[in-house]
Amino acid sequence: MNRKVTIYIIFLVLVLGLLIVIDSGRPKPIDWTPSYSVTDKRPLGLYIFDKESKNIFKGQPIKKISTTPYEYFDPKYDYEKKSYNVSGTFMHIAEESEIDNESAKELLYFAEHGNTVFLSMKTFPPALLDSLKFETGDSFFYKDTISLSVDNKNTDTEKYKLVEGRGIQYFTSIDTLNTIVLGHQWIDTIQQANYIKVRYGMGSFLLHTQPAAFSNFHLLKGNHYQYTEKLVSFMPKNTLFWYARHFTGEASGSPLRYILQNKALRWSLYLGLIGIIIFIIFNAKRKQRIIPEMAPVKNTTVDFTKTIGNLYYQEKNHHTIIEKKIIYFLEHIRNEYLIDTYDLDDTFVEKLHLKTGKPIAHIQHAIRLIKKYRYQFESTEEDVIEINKAIEKLRL
């Protein structure tokens, strides 16, 4: 191995080791990304809510689904009976709407047949806004801390302070004939509706704009779990269809998941790959496979001609040799000087003289021999030598 390459590798290894030692001594920063994944233990994940779901929804069957609402509920609709084969409450918690237009229409149909749909997110599918006649907007009043309250049956108005993951969205317009306000958010003394119940057909929609209330952080912070319990208390006690794309197990699908989640290990991996690429580049410049020497292709035309000539000569077939000589000579005249060789007359002699510059006497002598031997069936070795010398005198 080249000495320079060895030095580069040792240097990279030392740098990697130094980075790992430095980074391992620092406290891991808290990731406040709102994933709302049931496998995520970050502050704004749903790991705790998932583990405590059996206690929060006591006695209720929980069906976890990862396919879209349309893909799940549409096959369960009986077109003959005009009803669903299943019934209960659909629940989805997310930072932003993850429900496509077809699924939103399916949820409207599901609620219309006497079921409940619970959605906690900061934005809602456009199809729901049109059908349920409500609008949302952002608060003009901004503060780090907002207070949340639920108007439950016991008229309990206890407020819960929300900072981490709080949103500024609220319901700016509702259909008062079919909608009941179940909860509010407070910015100082300003009250805004953030939890509503909308009747639709024989069922209803429960819509909430602060999904952080279900996160790991707030379920473990003080008495915030009580606010979450009050939110779900409005759900009917029946089968719960909990939709989350994270139920597919995508968080644990990659073998490198642990390395990529750890900053020090992630950078170690990247630097290691960069080091390998540098090594390959430097090594490729210095080592190259020996290119084998290719022998030039041998021209066997001359050898072949000699072989054929010797064959005719050994067989004493002198007339054939003369015949071939004449044919090749006339072919050469046609291709090289573009002169017609059909009539070997005085005109032909004159044209060949003008184009080649050869003496007319030599040309006439060669033409005389060609005419003589062309139709002669017997020839001698002396005849071959004579016509060959005459033709060679006319070659350039």
FENFEN-V759040 format. One record per residue. SS is DSSP state (A for helix, B for strand, O for the rest). PHI is phi in whole degrees, 0 to 359 (* if undefined). BURIAL is 1 if it has 16 or more other C-alpha atoms within 10 Angstrom, else 0. Layout:
{{SS;PHI;BURIAL} {SS;PHI;BURIAL}}
//
This chain:
{{O;*;0} {O;300;0} {A;298;0} {A;296;0} {A;298;0} {A;299;0} {A;296;0} {A;298;0} {A;296;1} {A;298;0} {A;296;0} {A;296;1} {A;298;1} {A;296;0} {A;296;0} {A;300;1} {A;299;0} {A;295;0} {A;296;0} {A;295;1} {A;295;0} {A;295;0} {A;287;0} {A;292;0} {O;277;0} {O;269;0} {O;292;0} {O;290;0} {O;293;0} {O;280;0} {O;266;0} {O;264;0} {O;296;0} {O;281;1} {O;274;1} {O;51;1} {O;262;1} {O;289;1} {O;260;1} {O;264;1} {O;265;1} {O;296;1} {O;308;1} {O;255;1} {O;259;1} {O;244;1} {A;299;1} {A;294;1} {A;299;1} {A;294;1} {A;292;0} {O;264;0} {A;299;0} {A;293;0} {A;279;0} {A;289;1} {O;251;1} {O;297;0} {O;76;0} {O;259;1} {O;295;0} {B;244;1} {B;250;0} {B;270;0} {B;235;1} {O;244;0} {O;283;0} {O;295;1} {A;305;1} {A;295;1} {A;295;0} {A;275;1} {A;273;1} {A;300;0} {A;293;0} {A;268;0} {B;265;1} {B;266;0} {O;287;0} {O;284;0} {O;276;0} {O;56;0} {B;203;0} {B;275;1} {O;281;0} {O;234;0} {O;212;1} {O;151;1} {B;239;1} {B;267;1} {B;230;1} {B;215;1} {B;236;1} {O;200;1} {O;292;1} {O;233;0} {O;299;1} {O;246;1} {O;259;1} {O;285;0} {A;297;0} {A;295;0} {A;292;1} {A;298;1} {A;295;1} {A;295;1} {A;293;1} {A;298;1} {A;293;1} {A;296;1} {A;291;1} {A;299;1} {O;268;1} {O;95;1} {O;252;1} {B;241;1} {B;236;1} {B;250;1} {B;232;1} {B;239;1} {O;195;1} {O;275;1} {O;227;1} {O;240;1} {O;301;1} {A;305;0} {A;298;1} {A;286;1} {A;301;0} {A;289;0} {A;284;0} {A;267;1} {O;58;0} {O;222;1} {B;225;1} {B;238;1} {B;204;0} {B;263;0} {O;288;0} {O;283;0} {O;262;0} {O;249;0} {O;215;0} {O;295;0} {O;243;0} {B;235;1} {B;248;1} {B;241;1} {B;214;1} {B;238;1} {O;271;1} {O;272;0} {O;296;0} {O;272;0} {O;50;0} {O;281;0} {O;248;0} {O;298;0} {O;254;1} {B;238;1} {B;282;0} {B;234;1} {O;240;0} {O;289;1} {O;80;1} {O;293;1} {O;248;1} {O;247;1} {B;275;1} {B;204;1} {B;273;1} {B;271;0} {B;211;0} {O;222;1} {O;273;0} {O;295;0} {O;286;0} {O;241;0} {B;238;1} {B;240;1} {B;276;1} {B;257;1} {B;201;1} {B;226;1} {B;237;1} {B;240;1} {B;245;1} {O;58;0} {O;257;0} {B;275;0} {B;257;0} {B;225;1} {B;286;1} {B;231;1} {B;213;1} {B;227;1} {B;239;1} {B;245;1} {B;285;1} {B;216;1} {O;61;0} {O;267;0} {B;239;1} {B;201;1} {B;245;1} {B;250;1} {B;242;1} {B;226;1} {O;254;1} {O;235;1} {A;296;1} {A;300;1} {A;297;1} {A;261;1} {O;283;1} {A;304;1} {A;299;1} {A;281;1} {A;289;1} {O;258;0} {O;264;0} {O;52;0} {O;256;0} {A;295;1} {A;297;1} {A;294;0} {A;296;1} {A;296;1} {A;298;0} {A;292;1} {A;297;1} {A;281;0} {O;295;0} {O;277;0} {O;280;1} {O;299;0} {O;277;0} {O;217;1} {O;298;1} {B;255;1} {B;259;1} {B;262;1} {B;260;1} {O;203;1} {A;295;1} {A;285;1} {A;291;1} {A;287;0} {O;81;0} {A;294;0} {A;293;0} {A;252;0} {O;284;0} {O;265;0} {O;295;0} {O;264;0} {A;303;0} {A;294;0} {A;295;0} {A;288;1} {A;281;0} {O;265;0} {A;301;1} {A;296;1} {A;293;1} {A;297;1} {A;291;1} {A;297;1} {A;297;1} {A;298;0} {A;294;1} {A;297;1} {A;295;0} {A;297;0} {A;299;1} {A;295;0} {A;296;0} {A;298;0} {A;299;0} {A;297;0} {A;297;0} {A;294;0} {A;290;0} {A;292;0} {A;289;0} {A;263;0} {O;236;0} {O;223;0} {O;299;0} {O;297;0} {O;277;0} {O;295;0} {O;284;0} {O;263;0} {O;290;0} {O;298;0} {O;295;0} {O;281;0} {O;278;0} {O;263;0} {A;298;0} {A;297;0} {A;299;0} {A;296;0} {A;299;0} {A;299;0} {A;297;0} {A;296;0} {A;298;0} {A;297;0} {A;297;0} {A;296;0} {A;294;0} {A;294;0} {O;275;0} {O;60;0} {O;268;1} {A;291;1} {A;296;1} {A;295;1} {A;296;1} {A;296;1} {A;300;1} {A;296;0} {A;298;1} {A;296;1} {A;301;0} {A;294;0} {A;293;1} {A;295;1} {A;298;1} {A;296;0} {A;297;1} {A;294;0} {A;283;0} {A;276;0} {A;245;0} {O;56;0} {O;247;1} {O;291;0} {O;252;0} {O;290;0} {O;250;0} {O;268;0} {O;256;0} {A;296;0} {A;298;0} {A;299;1} {A;299;1} {A;295;0} {A;298;0} {A;292;1} {A;297;1} {A;292;0} {A;274;0} {A;258;0} {O;78;0} {O;280;0} {O;301;0} {A;296;0} {A;297;0} {A;295;1} {A;293;1} {A;297;1} {A;294;0} {A;293;1} {A;294;1} {A;299;0} {A;293;1} {A;299;1} {A;296;0} {A;291;0} {A;270;1} {A;297;0} {O;251;0} {O;261;0} {O;269;0} {O;235;0} {O;219;1} {O;248;0} {A;297;0} {A;294;0} {A;296;0} {A;299;1} {A;294;0} {A;296;0} {A;289;1} {A;295;1} {A;296;0} {A;294;1} {A;290;1} {A;296;0} {O;294;0} {O;265;1} {O;278;0} {O;279;0}}
//
